[in-house]
Amino acid sequence: MADLVLFGRTQLAIQTPFEPNRNPQYNGNIGPSGINSIDVQSAIEEVKALAFANDRFVLLAHYQGNSNVGRYLEIFTNESSDTSPIWLVNPANLLAVTLQTTAANSTCTVDFFNLTVSSVAPVYSVPMVAQKRVQFSGAPLAVLPANSLLAVRVTSGSINTPTMAITLSAST
C-alpha cells in the first residue's frame, strides 16, 4: 500500500498546547519544570532564552613544571597561550578563576591578557600569596571584548605545576 501524503498546513507550534508543570522525570506528575509557557512555540523560545542567559564554559590552563616570571601557561597541550591563544569571537564575561599548585604554597601573580597585533593588554590579575589554592568569583570579574585573543602569563613570583580553571560566559 502506498504512503498517504496530505497537502495543506498542519497545526502550528503556537497552536499546540504545552503543559508547563508536567515533568517526565516525575512520571508525568506536576513538577518543577521552570517553564511558564502554555504553547509549544513560546516554550521553545523561553528555553532558548534561558539557555543563553545561563551559559558557562570552562577553560583549563596549566604548565607541567616550575613557572617563573614570563611563563605563559598552556591552554592546549604543549602550546603556550601566547602562541596559541583562545579566540573569543563574542564578548565574554570572566566569572570565576581557580589557581592551584602542587607545591605546599606559592607566591605569584598570574595575569590574563588580550593579545592584539600591536599590544598585550592586561585584563585581569590573580594574586597568590603563600597559598596552595586561590579562588575568585564575581559578576563578572572582567569583561573580555569581542575578538579577544586570551593568553595567561605568570607576571611575578613563581608557581610549581600551576593549574587554572577559568569560567567564562557569553551572556551579558
Secondary structure, DSSP 8 states (H G I E B T S, - for coil): -------S----GGGSB--TTB-GGGTTSB-------SBHHHHHHHHHHHHHHT--EEEEEE-SSEE-TT-B-EEETTEETTTS-EEESS-EEEEEEEEE-SSS-EEEEEEEEEE-SS-EEEEEEEEEEEESEEEEEEEEEEEE-TTEEEEEEEEEEEEES-EEEEEEE---
